[in-house]
């Protein structure tokens, strides 16, 4: 970047008089400022961006920490020229476009003032038992979305049968022991995978009703499989009914966010050693953005690399291990190390890498490929999510089909609707419109850009992880925009709507109390408390990708509808 500006103490500044290429390239003046070793929390940075956008003549503002994903967004999505060499997670990047120098100066001054004033105000001022208080009023999370509701007639008379059924369903969850038994190609292990079959997250949906990010991933998958010549051709073929769409959950598989799985994609093969059922999940592509609906050339090339390099290397490494990877054990260890294995996976990823590293060194494979795979695993902080999801499905599926049980076995969203499945009603879906997300946005994005809630990763919450384990993962606040107190309160509130406490996943901060497990639809309805979910956010337009993370309030209606169905069958 250019020479330092005398006005920006401790900063590096780049000025340009012509727009930098990219989707947000409107504006005659471009500024990129780096403030070294000046950490600010993500909420403060997002608020600073919003404040600067209100300046007349400002076309675009993006403020964020110099993390790898943020730098990719600033460069590839917003078109700013940022030299990443030497930047680290404690450096702040301020990037903006304005119509003239005066507007650029004023917007930059607004950001600087905001960081100086608000940054200090967010320091911890008091720490007590499970209490972390900020220096200013903070909107606390609320989990009750409705008044206590009446249960369907007939359920009370069946309380004993339901209790026995719920005991059995949750016992199956507690006993499940998912192991990684291999890596395979989706078409070889998933039923009904034809050359034009595309699986997706959430309940069933057709092209006409799909959200932007889901359409974007379908376009990308069609290009990967060679069944479309270009994005426009993929859209034409989808509209003409040439593609088959199905929920991954109905084919023994699932994926993060839009969850698109196409025939040639590699998948983890996870087997529940206790009950014998299997689940499959794709490999993480978090650094490329396909899971959020991106489909640019670099995304397709990355998917080809996952298929042609990463999957074969990992498959060969797994074959050299003395025993299969025990995901339940890794989950348990990760929770005690500060993960909730939904949107914080640093410990889980590290544990998987630690297990695979000796095998990597023994592989008969090109050293460049092995090194690239090792590097990728260490850089992709969401690498473990796909395994924790497969573990969740293998665990929850084992609890499905228990007559009279009111325990939730699936929560999944396709970006348009959220779907719930309950043990006592088997594979039947109960749906409602997907919720909006209480969000923390990546640099350059805002609420108006966000798609509705999407993803299969809520399978983690159904088995007592994710939002249900946030008390043990206070750093999730850096992703979701919540406080440590919010994280604690989230977990404590979930004990109110669950049947048991996990015998496998325990939270040190709560005296190693088991996480709340076994969501009981009756308790959701009777208390008005809905499951808390932390989630990523996709842009509403196809092809853009990830723009943030946050907390979503699920609608109560699917849980009530499931109860009505089981009551009517009684």
SULBEL-V173933 format. One line per field, one symbol per residue. phi: phi as a letter, one per 40 degrees, with the letter a starting at -180 (. if undefined). psi: psi as a letter, one per 40 degrees, with the letter a starting at -180 (. if undefined). burial: 1 if it has 24 or more other C-alpha atoms within 12 Angstrom, else 0. Layout:
phi: ???
psi: ???
burial: ???
This chain:
phi: .ccccccbcgbbbbbabbcccicbcchcbbbbbbbcfbcbcdcdccccccccccccgccabbbacccdcccccccccbgccbccdgcbcbbcbbbabacaccccccccccccccccccdcccccbabbcfbbbccacbcccbbcbacdbccddhcccbdcccccccdccccccccdbcbcbibacdccbbcgcccbcbcacgcdabdcbccdcccdccdccccccgbacadcccccccccgcbbbacddcbgaaacfcgcbbdcccbcbbbcccbgcbbbacccbdccgdcbgcacdccccccccdccbcccccdccdccccaccccdccdcccccbhcbfbbbbcccccccccccdccdcbccadcccccccccccccccbdcdcccccccccccccccgcdgcbccbababbgbbbbbbbdcbgcccbbadcccbcbbccdgbadcccccdahcccdcccbgbfdcbcdcbcccdcccgbcccdccccccccccbbcabccbbbbdcbggccccbgcbdccccccgcbdcbcacbbccccgchcbiaibbccccdccccccccccccc
psi: iaiihddgheihhhiieiiiiiefehhdhhhhhhhifghiiddddddddddddehhehdihhhiifiddddddddddeeihhhdheiieehhhhhihididdddddddddddddddddddeeihehhahfhhhieihhhiiheheiihihiihdddeeddddddddddddddddehghiheahihddeehifgiefhhiiiaiiiiddeiidddddddddddddefeididddddddddefeihiihddeefiiiibefhhideiiiihhhhddeeiiiiiiihfdededeeeifidddddddddddddddddddddddeidiihhdddddddddeeeiefcehfdddddddddddddddeeigihdddddddddddddgeeddddddddddddddddeiehhehfhhehhiieedihihiideebehihiihiiihhihiiheiideehiihiieeedddeeeabdeeddegdeddddefiiddddddddddddeeidahhedhihdefffiiihighhdddddddehihhhiiihiiehiedaieaiahihiiddddddddddddde.
burial: 000000000011111100110001111111111111011111111111111110101111111111111111111111111101001110111111111100111111111101100110010000000001110000001111100000110010000001101111111111111111111111101100111111111111111001111111111111111011001001100100001111111111111111111111111111111010111111111111111111110011011111101111111111011001111111111111111111111111111110111011101000001100110111111111111111111111111111111111111111111111111111111111111111111111111011111111111111111111111111111111111111111111111111111111111110001111111111111111111111111111111111111111111111111111111000
